Amino acid sequence: MQLRHYVELQEELAINHCKLAVVSVDSPEVNDALRTGLRASFPFLSDQERKVVKLLDMTETSKSRGVTAMPYTFALMPDLTIHNLYCGYWYLGRPTLDEVRMDLRAMLKIVRPDFQGPVG
């Protein structure tokens, strides 16, 4: 999923007390410019030195490009445990907006037993 799709989703998520964050290997200045250009209200964090992506083994090494960070999407529970993980290295591995909504609905059912979800 492209970042602009998350921007489309940000207001919907805010109503439901959900948070988004982006972590990239770009510099803070590049992240700030991208965030401003997208009109995103969620934070863009920088892992410019690739410490986190290496620690989490989210890299690929090739002769032509060196160490490349692979794009992942995490759906995290309130205690920050991973509910779902998408490896977007191949474009089709990235979650759709509907998949993100389904993850959020499933997590809500876990943390709020009084939530029944859609009827019918």
MMTF fields as JSON, N, C-alpha, C and O atoms, coordinates in Angstrom:
{
  "mmtfVersion": "1.0.0",
  "mmtfProducer": "UNKNOWN",
  "numBonds": 479,
  "numAtoms": 480,
  "numGroups": 120,
  "numChains": 1,
  "numModels": 1,
  "chainsPerModel": [1],
  "groupsPerChain": [120],
  "chainIdList": ["A"],
  "bondAtomList": [4, 2, 8, 6, 12, 10, 16, 14, 20, 18, 24, 22, 28, 26, 32, 30, 36, 34, 40, 38, 44, 42, 48, 46, 52, 50, 56, 54, 60, 58, 64, 62, 68, 66, 72, 70, 76, 74, 80, 78, 84, 82, 88, 86, 92, 90, 96, 94, 100, 98, 104, 102, 108, 106, 112, 110, 116, 114, 120, 118, 124, 122, 128, 126, 132, 130, 136, 134, 140, 138, 144, 142, 148, 146, 152, 150, 156, 154, 160, 158, 164, 162, 168, 166, 172, 170, 176, 174, 180, 178, 184, 182, 188, 186, 192, 190, 196, 194, 200, 198, 204, 202, 208, 206, 212, 210, 216, 214, 220, 218, 224, 222, 228, 226, 232, 230, 236, 234, 240, 238, 244, 242, 248, 246, 252, 250, 256, 254, 260, 258, 264, 262, 268, 266, 272, 270, 276, 274, 280, 278, 284, 282, 288, 286, 292, 290, 296, 294, 300, 298, 304, 302, 308, 306, 312, 310, 316, 314, 320, 318, 324, 322, 328, 326, 332, 330, 336, 334, 340, 338, 344, 342, 348, 346, 352, 350, 356, 354, 360, 358, 364, 362, 368, 366, 372, 370, 376, 374, 380, 378, 384, 382, 388, 386, 392, 390, 396, 394, 400, 398, 404, 402, 408, 406, 412, 410, 416, 414, 420, 418, 424, 422, 428, 426, 432, 430, 436, 434, 440, 438, 444, 442, 448, 446, 452, 450, 456, 454, 460, 458, 464, 462, 468, 466, 472, 470, 476, 474],
  "bondOrderList": [1, 1, 1, 1, 1, 1, 1, 1, 1, 1, 1, 1, 1, 1, 1, 1, 1, 1, 1, 1, 1, 1, 1, 1, 1, 1, 1, 1, 1, 1, 1, 1, 1, 1, 1, 1, 1, 1, 1, 1, 1, 1, 1, 1, 1, 1, 1, 1, 1, 1, 1, 1, 1, 1, 1, 1, 1, 1, 1, 1, 1, 1, 1, 1, 1, 1, 1, 1, 1, 1, 1, 1, 1, 1, 1, 1, 1, 1, 1, 1, 1, 1, 1, 1, 1, 1, 1, 1, 1, 1, 1, 1, 1, 1, 1, 1, 1, 1, 1, 1, 1, 1, 1, 1, 1, 1, 1, 1, 1, 1, 1, 1, 1, 1, 1, 1, 1, 1, 1],
  "groupList": [{"groupName": "MET", "atomNameList": ["N", "CA", "C", "O"], "elementList": ["N", "C", "C", "O"], "formalChargeList": [0, 0, 0, 0], "bondAtomList": [1, 0, 2, 1, 3, 2], "bondOrderList": [1, 1, 2], "singleLetterCode": "M", "chemCompType": "L-PEPTIDE LINKING"}, {"groupName": "GLN", "atomNameList": ["N", "CA", "C", "O"], "elementList": ["N", "C", "C", "O"], "formalChargeList": [0, 0, 0, 0], "bondAtomList": [1, 0, 2, 1, 3, 2], "bondOrderList": [1, 1, 2], "singleLetterCode": "Q", "chemCompType": "L-PEPTIDE LINKING"}, {"groupName": "LEU", "atomNameList": ["N", "CA", "C", "O"], "elementList": ["N", "C", "C", "O"], "formalChargeList": [0, 0, 0, 0], "bondAtomList": [1, 0, 2, 1, 3, 2], "bondOrderList": [1, 1, 2], "singleLetterCode": "L", "chemCompType": "L-PEPTIDE LINKING"}, {"groupName": "ARG", "atomNameList": ["N", "CA", "C", "O"], "elementList": ["N", "C", "C", "O"], "formalChargeList": [0, 0, 0, 0], "bondAtomList": [1, 0, 2, 1, 3, 2], "bondOrderList": [1, 1, 2], "singleLetterCode": "R", "chemCompType": "L-PEPTIDE LINKING"}, {"groupName": "HIS", "atomNameList": ["N", "CA", "C", "O"], "elementList": ["N", "C", "C", "O"], "formalChargeList": [0, 0, 0, 0], "bondAtomList": [1, 0, 2, 1, 3, 2], "bondOrderList": [1, 1, 2], "singleLetterCode": "H", "chemCompType": "L-PEPTIDE LINKING"}, {"groupName": "TYR", "atomNameList": ["N", "CA", "C", "O"], "elementList": ["N", "C", "C", "O"], "formalChargeList": [0, 0, 0, 0], "bondAtomList": [1, 0, 2, 1, 3, 2], "bondOrderList": [1, 1, 2], "singleLetterCode": "Y", "chemCompType": "L-PEPTIDE LINKING"}, {"groupName": "VAL", "atomNameList": ["N", "CA", "C", "O"], "elementList": ["N", "C", "C", "O"], "formalChargeList": [0, 0, 0, 0], "bondAtomList": [1, 0, 2, 1, 3, 2], "bondOrderList": [1, 1, 2], "singleLetterCode": "V", "chemCompType": "L-PEPTIDE LINKING"}, {"groupName": "GLU", "atomNameList": ["N", "CA", "C", "O"], "elementList": ["N", "C", "C", "O"], "formalChargeList": [0, 0, 0, 0], "bondAtomList": [1, 0, 2, 1, 3, 2], "bondOrderList": [1, 1, 2], "singleLetterCode": "E", "chemCompType": "L-PEPTIDE LINKING"}, {"groupName": "ALA", "atomNameList": ["N", "CA", "C", "O"], "elementList": ["N", "C", "C", "O"], "formalChargeList": [0, 0, 0, 0], "bondAtomList": [1, 0, 2, 1, 3, 2], "bondOrderList": [1, 1, 2], "singleLetterCode": "A", "chemCompType": "L-PEPTIDE LINKING"}, {"groupName": "ILE", "atomNameList": ["N", "CA", "C", "O"], "elementList": ["N", "C", "C", "O"], "formalChargeList": [0, 0, 0, 0], "bondAtomList": [1, 0, 2, 1, 3, 2], "bondOrderList": [1, 1, 2], "singleLetterCode": "I", "chemCompType": "L-PEPTIDE LINKING"}, {"groupName": "ASN", "atomNameList": ["N", "CA", "C", "O"], "elementList": ["N", "C", "C", "O"], "formalChargeList": [0, 0, 0, 0], "bondAtomList": [1, 0, 2, 1, 3, 2], "bondOrderList": [1, 1, 2], "singleLetterCode": "N", "chemCompType": "L-PEPTIDE LINKING"}, {"groupName": "CYS", "atomNameList": ["N", "CA", "C", "O"], "elementList": ["N", "C", "C", "O"], "formalChargeList": [0, 0, 0, 0], "bondAtomList": [1, 0, 2, 1, 3, 2], "bondOrderList": [1, 1, 2], "singleLetterCode": "C", "chemCompType": "L-PEPTIDE LINKING"}, {"groupName": "LYS", "atomNameList": ["N", "CA", "C", "O"], "elementList": ["N", "C", "C", "O"], "formalChargeList": [0, 0, 0, 0], "bondAtomList": [1, 0, 2, 1, 3, 2], "bondOrderList": [1, 1, 2], "singleLetterCode": "K", "chemCompType": "L-PEPTIDE LINKING"}, {"groupName": "SER", "atomNameList": ["N", "CA", "C", "O"], "elementList": ["N", "C", "C", "O"], "formalChargeList": [0, 0, 0, 0], "bondAtomList": [1, 0, 2, 1, 3, 2], "bondOrderList": [1, 1, 2], "singleLetterCode": "S", "chemCompType": "L-PEPTIDE LINKING"}, {"groupName": "ASP", "atomNameList": ["N", "CA", "C", "O"], "elementList": ["N", "C", "C", "O"], "formalChargeList": [0, 0, 0, 0], "bondAtomList": [1, 0, 2, 1, 3, 2], "bondOrderList": [1, 1, 2], "singleLetterCode": "D", "chemCompType": "L-PEPTIDE LINKING"}, {"groupName": "PRO", "atomNameList": ["N", "CA", "C", "O"], "elementList": ["N", "C", "C", "O"], "formalChargeList": [0, 0, 0, 0], "bondAtomList": [1, 0, 2, 1, 3, 2], "bondOrderList": [1, 1, 2], "singleLetterCode": "P", "chemCompType": "L-PEPTIDE LINKING"}, {"groupName": "THR", "atomNameList": ["N", "CA", "C", "O"], "elementList": ["N", "C", "C", "O"], "formalChargeList": [0, 0, 0, 0], "bondAtomList": [1, 0, 2, 1, 3, 2], "bondOrderList": [1, 1, 2], "singleLetterCode": "T", "chemCompType": "L-PEPTIDE LINKING"}, {"groupName": "GLY", "atomNameList": ["N", "CA", "C", "O"], "elementList": ["N", "C", "C", "O"], "formalChargeList": [0, 0, 0, 0], "bondAtomList": [1, 0, 2, 1, 3, 2], "bondOrderList": [1, 1, 2], "singleLetterCode": "G", "chemCompType": "PEPTIDE LINKING"}, {"groupName": "PHE", "atomNameList": ["N", "CA", "C", "O"], "elementList": ["N", "C", "C", "O"], "formalChargeList": [0, 0, 0, 0], "bondAtomList": [1, 0, 2, 1, 3, 2], "bondOrderList": [1, 1, 2], "singleLetterCode": "F", "chemCompType": "L-PEPTIDE LINKING"}, {"groupName": "TRP", "atomNameList": ["N", "CA", "C", "O"], "elementList": ["N", "C", "C", "O"], "formalChargeList": [0, 0, 0, 0], "bondAtomList": [1, 0, 2, 1, 3, 2], "bondOrderList": [1, 1, 2], "singleLetterCode": "W", "chemCompType": "L-PEPTIDE LINKING"}],
  "groupTypeList": [0, 1, 2, 3, 4, 5, 6, 7, 2, 1, 7, 7, 2, 8, 9, 10, 4, 11, 12, 2, 8, 6, 6, 13, 6, 14, 13, 15, 7, 6, 10, 14, 8, 2, 3, 16, 17, 2, 3, 8, 13, 18, 15, 18, 2, 13, 14, 1, 7, 3, 12, 6, 6, 12, 2, 2, 14, 0, 16, 7, 16, 13, 12, 13, 3, 17, 6, 16, 8, 0, 15, 5, 16, 18, 8, 2, 0, 15, 14, 2, 16, 9, 4, 10, 2, 5, 11, 17, 5, 19, 5, 2, 17, 3, 15, 16, 2, 14, 7, 6, 3, 0, 14, 2, 3, 8, 0, 2, 12, 9, 6, 3, 15, 14, 18, 1, 17, 15, 6, 17],
  "groupIdList": [1, 2, 3, 4, 5, 6, 7, 8, 9, 10, 11, 12, 13, 14, 15, 16, 17, 18, 19, 20, 21, 22, 23, 24, 25, 26, 27, 28, 29, 30, 31, 32, 33, 34, 35, 36, 37, 38, 39, 40, 41, 42, 43, 44, 45, 46, 47, 48, 49, 50, 51, 52, 53, 54, 55, 56, 57, 58, 59, 60, 61, 62, 63, 64, 65, 66, 67, 68, 69, 70, 71, 72, 73, 74, 75, 76, 77, 78, 79, 80, 81, 82, 83, 84, 85, 86, 87, 88, 89, 90, 91, 92, 93, 94, 95, 96, 97, 98, 99, 100, 101, 102, 103, 104, 105, 106, 107, 108, 109, 110, 111, 112, 113, 114, 115, 116, 117, 118, 119, 120],
  "secStructList": [7, 7, 2, 2, 2, 2, 2, 2, 2, 2, 2, 2, 2, 2, 2, 6, 6, 7, 7, 7, 7, 3, 3, 3, 1, 1, 7, 2, 2, 2, 2, 2, 2, 2, 2, 2, 2, 2, 6, 7, 7, 1, 7, 3, 3, 3, 7, 6, 6, 7, 2, 2, 2, 2, 2, 6, 6, 7, 3, 3, 3, 3, 6, 6, 6, 3, 3, 3, 3, 7, 7, 3, 3, 3, 3, 3, 7, 6, 6, 1, 7, 3, 3, 3, 3, 3, 3, 7, 1, 1, 4, 4, 4, 1, 7, 7, 2, 2, 2, 2, 2, 2, 2, 2, 2, 2, 2, 2, 2, 2, 2, 7, 6, 6, 7, 7, 7, 7, 7, 7],
  "xCoordList": [0.847, 0.0, 0.895, 1.925, 0.495, 1.256, 0.895, -0.197, 1.806, 1.574, 0.328, -0.333, 0.007, -1.18, -2.447, -3.409, -2.462, -3.62, -3.762, -4.876, -2.639, -2.702, -3.19, -3.884, -2.83, -3.305, -4.822, -5.503, -5.359, -6.81, -7.471, -8.606, -6.77, -7.31, -7.128, -7.784, -6.247, -5.867, -7.035, -7.068, -7.982, -9.114, -10.013, -10.493, -10.239, -11.046, -10.41, -11.108, -9.103, -8.409, -8.446, -8.599, -8.311, -8.328, -9.652, -9.674, -10.744, -12.061, -12.101, -12.767, -11.388, -11.381, -10.196, -9.899, -9.519, -8.393, -7.249, -6.565, -7.045, -5.939, -4.829, -5.085, -3.625, -2.467, -1.708, -1.628, -1.16, -0.277, 1.092, 1.211, 2.114, 3.467, 4.192, 3.966, 5.057, 5.878, 7.324, 7.759, 8.06, 9.492, 10.17, 9.85, 11.09, 11.796, 13.29, 13.726, 14.059, 15.51, 15.964, 17.161, 15.011, 15.344, 15.738, 15.457, 16.383, 16.784, 15.538, 14.49, 15.646, 14.509, 14.015, 12.815, 14.936, 14.53, 13.68, 12.679, 14.072, 13.296, 11.937, 10.913, 11.931, 10.665, 9.737, 8.539, 10.278, 9.452, 8.848, 7.678, 9.64, 9.136, 8.048, 7.035, 8.255, 7.253, 5.977, 4.877, 6.12, 4.956, 4.158, 2.931, 4.855, 4.194, 3.509, 2.366, 4.209, 3.637, 2.398, 1.484, 2.364, 1.206, 0.08, -1.049, 0.401, -0.538, -0.911, -2.068, 0.095, -0.108, -0.015, 0.825, -0.873, -0.838, -0.125, 0.065, 0.266, 0.963, 2.469, 2.942, 3.231, 4.684, 5.408, 5.021, 6.457, 7.392, 8.725, 9.35, 9.143, 10.372, 11.493, 11.252, 12.711, 13.856, 14.764, 15.158, 15.085, 16.083, 17.196, 17.577, 17.699, 18.663, 19.9, 20.47, 20.303, 21.482, 21.141, 22.019, 19.852, 19.36, 19.601, 19.735, 19.656, 19.873, 18.674, 18.842, 17.469, 16.275, 15.993, 15.686, 16.088, 15.798, 16.807, 16.459, 18.041, 19.035, 18.739, 18.818, 18.398, 18.083, 16.899, 16.903, 15.9, 14.706, 14.839, 13.877, 16.021, 16.285, 15.289, 14.711, 15.108, 14.195, 14.977, 14.579, 16.097, 16.938, 17.233, 17.085, 17.648, 18.155, 19.467, 19.588, 20.429, 21.719, 21.933, 21.791, 22.277, 22.578, 23.865, 24.257, 24.514, 25.762, 25.527, 26.347, 24.419, 24.183, 23.668, 23.981, 22.873, 22.25, 22.725, 22.358, 23.507, 23.957, 22.832, 22.025, 22.773, 21.751, 20.491, 20.523, 19.404, 18.13, 17.118, 16.978, 16.421, 15.354, 14.115, 13.698, 13.528, 12.307, 11.096, 11.102, 10.065, 8.9, 7.984, 7.505, 7.76, 6.842, 5.737, 5.934, 4.579, 3.477, 3.133, 2.899, 3.104, 2.766, 1.413, 1.161, 0.541, -0.677, -0.408, -0.275, -0.328, 0.067, -1.109, -1.952, -1.142, -2.132, -1.773, -0.678, -2.675, -2.358, -1.091, -0.42, -0.753, 0.467, 1.694, 2.767, 1.519, 2.56, 2.991, 4.018, 2.237, 2.501, 1.978, 1.048, 2.586, 2.208, 0.964, 0.941, -0.063, -1.282, -1.149, -1.519, -0.621, -0.451, 0.755, 1.111, 1.361, 2.568, 2.472, 2.146, 2.759, 2.747, 4.129, 4.675, 4.689, 5.955, 5.627, 5.153, 5.879, 5.549, 6.697, 6.712, 7.67, 8.805, 8.312, 8.805, 7.348, 6.639, 5.382, 4.732, 5.026, 3.924, 2.656, 1.948, 2.357, 1.119, 1.141, 0.106, 2.277, 2.351, 1.914, 1.795, 1.677, 1.276, -0.223, -0.997, -0.64, -2.066, -2.892, -2.436, -4.101, -5.064, -5.702, -5.549, -6.409, -7.126, -8.13, -8.303, -8.787, -9.761, -9.086, -9.652, -7.892, -7.173, -6.778, -6.839, -6.378, -6.049, -7.298, -7.232, -8.423, -9.683, -10.056, -10.494, -9.885, -10.204, -9.288, -9.743, -8.01, -7.083, -7.532, -7.552, -7.89, -8.317, -9.595, -9.736, -10.511, -11.753, -11.439, -11.998, -10.554, -10.181, -9.502, -9.759, -8.64, -7.971, -8.967, -8.862, -9.932, -10.947, -11.756, -12.088, -12.07, -12.809, -12.007, -12.585, -10.694, -9.843, -9.787, -9.901, -9.611, -9.427, -10.742, -10.775, -11.805, -13.122, -14.135, -14.787, -14.283, -15.212, -16.657, -17.452, -17.008, -18.367, -18.583, -19.706, -17.509, -17.642, -18.045, -17.341, -19.159, -19.663, -19.284, -19.288, -18.96, -18.643, -19.901, -20.992, -19.759, -20.899, -21.951, -21.624, -23.193, -24.298, -24.78, -24.999, -24.937, -25.51, -24.567, -24.957],
  "yCoordList": [-1.167, 0.0, 1.233, 1.274, 2.202, 3.435, 4.318, 4.205, 5.188, 6.043, 6.913, 7.217, 7.313, 8.157, 7.437, 8.082, 6.099, 5.347, 5.451, 5.526, 5.455, 5.63, 7.016, 7.19, 8.011, 9.377, 9.409, 10.073, 8.693, 8.608, 7.976, 8.31, 7.078, 6.324, 7.035, 6.672, 8.046, 8.618, 9.189, 9.02, 9.85, 10.412, 9.314, 9.395, 8.291, 7.147, 6.46, 6.061, 6.331, 5.688, 6.554, 6.032, 7.852, 8.753, 8.663, 8.716, 8.528, 8.393, 7.142, 7.119, 6.113, 4.837, 4.696, 3.595, 5.808, 5.834, 4.915, 4.336, 4.782, 3.996, 4.96, 6.121, 4.475, 5.3, 4.694, 3.474, 5.554, 5.165, 5.772, 6.839, 5.091, 5.645, 5.02, 3.857, 5.791, 5.319, 5.365, 6.341, 4.319, 4.3, 4.057, 3.092, 4.914, 4.74, 4.897, 5.34, 4.536, 4.685, 6.017, 6.263, 6.866, 8.201, 9.115, 8.818, 10.218, 11.187, 11.864, 11.878, 12.424, 13.154, 14.282, 14.548, 14.938, 16.035, 15.524, 16.145, 14.402, 13.807, 13.35, 13.562, 12.722, 12.278, 13.45, 13.363, 14.552, 15.73, 16.293, 16.673, 16.344, 16.856, 15.944, 16.423, 14.646, 13.695, 13.792, 13.824, 13.838, 13.938, 15.205, 15.166, 16.32, 17.588, 17.522, 17.953, 16.985, 16.877, 15.999, 16.257, 14.966, 14.064, 14.598, 14.11, 15.609, 16.131, 15.05, 14.912, 14.298, 13.243, 13.835, 14.695, 13.376, 13.862, 12.888, 13.188, 11.744, 10.751, 10.91, 11.47, 10.412, 10.62, 9.781, 8.652, 10.361, 9.667, 9.613, 10.646, 8.427, 8.241, 7.813, 7.165, 8.175, 7.888, 6.825, 6.921, 5.817, 4.794, 4.894, 3.91, 6.112, 6.421, 5.521, 5.185, 5.143, 4.278, 2.793, 1.934, 2.504, 1.136, 0.213, -0.999, 0.771, -0.035, -0.942, -2.129, -0.377, -1.157, -2.211, -3.352, -1.861, -2.856, -3.995, -5.133, -3.711, -4.785, -5.634, -6.862, -4.977, -5.686, -6.635, -7.751, -6.195, -7.005, -7.892, -8.546, -7.915, -8.722, -8.409, -9.309, -7.13, -6.663, -6.104, -5.109, -6.755, -6.274, -7.385, -8.573, -6.954, -7.859, -7.252, -6.033, -8.093, -7.616, -8.134, -9.325, -7.214, -7.609, -6.918, -5.901, -7.478, -6.892, -5.513, -4.61, -5.353, -4.1, -2.971, -1.805, -3.303, -2.25, -2.229, -1.317, -3.176, -3.213, -3.658, -4.509, -3.089, -3.436, -2.612, -1.381, -3.297, -2.658, -3.006, -4.169, -2.004, -2.233, -2.717, -2.122, -3.802, -4.332, -3.686, -3.503, -3.342, -2.673, -3.674, -4.638, -3.429, -4.241, -3.367, -2.173, -3.957, -3.307, -4.18, -5.38, -3.577, -4.275, -3.794, -2.59, -4.713, -4.375, -4.771, -5.954, -3.765, -4.002, -3.863, -2.978, -4.757, -4.694, -3.516, -2.964, -3.128, -2.017, -2.24, -1.274, -3.498, -3.769, -3.915, -4.318, -3.581, -3.592, -4.993, -5.131, -6.024, -7.335, -7.321, -6.585, -8.137, -8.159, -9.01, -10.194, -8.389, -9.113, -9.684, -10.831, -8.878, -9.32, -8.596, -7.494, -9.238, -8.716, -8.945, -10.042, -7.9, -7.981, -7.623, -6.574, -8.485, -8.175, -7.64, -8.376, -6.372, -5.737, -5.69, -4.867, -6.591, -6.609, -6.765, -6.107, -7.633, -7.714, -6.887, -7.0, -6.073, -5.129, -5.801, -5.231, -7.006, -7.682, -8.157, -8.58, -8.102, -8.464, -7.346, -7.554, -6.173, -5.033, -5.098, -5.495, -4.708, -4.811, -3.75, -2.632, -4.129, -3.168, -2.432, -2.842, -1.357, -0.647, -1.568, -1.513, -2.406, -3.333, -4.349, -4.718, -4.809, -5.735, -5.05, -5.665, -3.79, -3.039, -2.902, -3.091, -2.579, -2.469, -3.809, -3.838, -4.912, -6.232, -6.563, -7.125, -6.224, -6.428, -5.627, -6.139, -4.367, -3.516, -4.052, -4.025, -4.53, -5.113, -6.356, -6.529, -7.219, -8.43, -8.084, -8.726, -7.076, -6.671, -6.073, -6.299, -5.313, -4.722, -5.816, -5.691, -6.874, -7.99, -8.643, -9.149, -8.632, -9.232, -8.348, -8.841, -7.046, -6.152, -5.639, -5.169, -5.726, -5.277, -6.405, -6.478, -7.276, -8.402, -7.966, -8.757, -6.719, -6.236, -5.808, -5.486, -5.802, -5.446, -6.671, -7.681, -6.583, -7.718, -7.659, -8.684, -6.488, -6.359, -6.272, -6.065, -6.428, -6.316, -7.392, -8.527, -7.016, -7.957, -8.389, -7.569, -9.694, -10.188, -10.793, -11.237],
  "zCoordList": [0.0, 0.0, 0.0, 0.673, -0.743, -0.795, 0.392, 0.95, 0.771, 1.934, 1.79, 2.783, 0.569, 0.396, 0.837, 1.254, 0.75, 1.221, 2.735, 3.253, 3.444, 4.891, 5.253, 6.255, 4.441, 4.673, 4.534, 5.316, 3.541, 3.371, 4.596, 4.935, 5.245, 6.374, 7.714, 8.69, 7.784, 9.07, 9.871, 11.09, 9.237, 9.978, 10.516, 11.647, 9.71, 10.132, 11.349, 12.281, 11.327, 12.439, 13.69, 14.795, 13.539, 14.696, 15.449, 16.679, 14.72, 15.348, 16.225, 17.26, 15.804, 16.515, 17.47, 17.935, 17.762, 18.696, 18.265, 19.109, 16.967, 16.419, 16.009, 15.692, 16.019, 15.682, 14.512, 14.368, 13.694, 12.602, 12.852, 13.455, 12.387, 12.373, 11.199, 10.863, 10.582, 9.476, 9.933, 10.543, 9.641, 9.897, 8.557, 7.862, 8.199, 6.934, 7.157, 8.219, 6.16, 6.239, 5.654, 5.508, 5.322, 4.82, 5.976, 7.137, 5.65, 6.666, 7.239, 6.594, 8.447, 9.02, 8.113, 8.047, 7.419, 6.52, 5.363, 5.003, 4.783, 3.687, 4.211, 3.562, 5.389, 5.982, 6.247, 5.977, 6.777, 7.052, 5.771, 5.746, 4.717, 3.439, 2.876, 2.367, 2.967, 2.469, 3.293, 2.741, 4.605, 5.496, 5.192, 5.11, 5.025, 4.712, 3.354, 3.206, 2.372, 1.028, 0.976, 0.193, 1.802, 1.848, 2.726, 2.672, 3.538, 4.542, 5.555, 5.953, 5.954, 6.945, 8.344, 8.609, 9.227, 10.608, 11.537, 12.715, 11.032, 11.85, 11.699, 10.71, 12.688, 12.667, 11.621, 11.321, 11.085, 10.202, 10.956, 11.197, 11.319, 12.079, 11.149, 10.131, 11.5, 10.647, 11.264, 12.426, 10.467, 10.818, 9.775, 9.143, 9.62, 8.571, 8.628, 7.591, 9.803, 9.944, 9.815, 9.903, 9.605, 9.392, 10.593, 10.425, 11.779, 12.978, 13.271, 13.551, 13.205, 13.538, 12.484, 12.828, 11.213, 10.177, 10.206, 9.891, 10.578, 10.714, 11.938, 11.886, 13.04, 14.273, 14.075, 14.593, 13.333, 13.087, 11.848, 11.446, 11.247, 10.054, 8.934, 8.325, 8.684, 7.641, 6.458, 5.851, 6.137, 5.046, 4.057, 4.342, 2.905, 1.882, 1.406, 1.28, 1.149, 0.66, -0.755, -1.03, -1.637, -3.01, -3.441, -2.869, -4.449, -4.939, -5.551, -5.386, -6.249, -6.962, -6.073, -6.317, -5.032, -4.225, -2.778, -2.036, -2.362, -0.967, -0.052, -0.426, 1.146, 2.125, 1.845, 1.87, 1.582, 1.272, 2.353, 2.73, 2.845, 3.825, 3.09, 2.096, 3.585, 2.985, 3.666, 4.883, 2.902, 3.493, 4.211, 3.614, 5.47, 6.269, 6.815, 7.041, 7.026, 7.719, 8.912, 8.765, 10.092, 11.322, 11.812, 11.842, 12.194, 12.924, 14.37, 14.683, 15.254, 16.636, 17.586, 17.442, 18.554, 19.627, 20.542, 20.429, 21.441, 22.349, 23.179, 23.543, 23.484, 24.253, 23.344, 23.793, 22.063, 21.033, 20.589, 19.923, 20.939, 20.355, 18.927, 18.598, 18.095, 16.677, 16.482, 16.82, 15.934, 15.571, 14.161, 13.907, 13.257, 11.874, 11.281, 11.697, 10.314, 9.689, 8.191, 7.736, 7.433, 5.971, 5.453, 5.795, 4.637, 3.982, 2.598, 1.732, 2.401, 1.137, 0.152, -0.764, 0.348, -0.576, -2.008, -2.924, -2.184, -3.447, -3.256, -2.217, -4.211, -4.062, -3.556, -2.726, -4.042, -3.655, -2.208, -1.694, -1.543, -0.139, 0.793, 2.001, 0.247, 1.071, 1.349, 0.478, 2.56, 2.887, 2.17, 1.934, 1.836, 1.292, 2.469, 3.619, 2.182, 3.242, 3.915, 5.132, 3.139, 3.722, 4.633, 5.663, 4.28, 5.155, 6.463, 7.528, 6.388, 7.596, 8.461, 9.676, 7.852, 8.603, 9.252, 10.402, 8.523, 9.083, 10.258, 11.254, 10.153, 11.27, 12.487, 13.607, 12.258, 13.371, 14.009, 15.231, 13.201, 13.726, 14.559, 15.642, 14.068, 14.801, 16.119, 17.137, 16.106, 17.341, 18.328, 19.534, 17.82, 18.692, 19.386, 20.564, 18.665, 19.265, 20.391, 21.352, 20.276, 21.311, 22.554, 23.676, 22.355, 23.501, 24.083, 25.22, 23.323, 23.787, 23.614, 22.572, 24.59, 24.463, 24.2, 23.693, 24.538, 24.295, 22.854, 22.466, 22.045, 20.627, 19.827, 19.829, 19.156, 18.378, 16.905, 16.222, 16.419, 14.997, 14.159, 14.69, 12.856, 11.956, 12.239, 12.585, 12.086, 12.261, 10.883, 9.991, 10.739, 9.484, 8.563, 7.483]
}
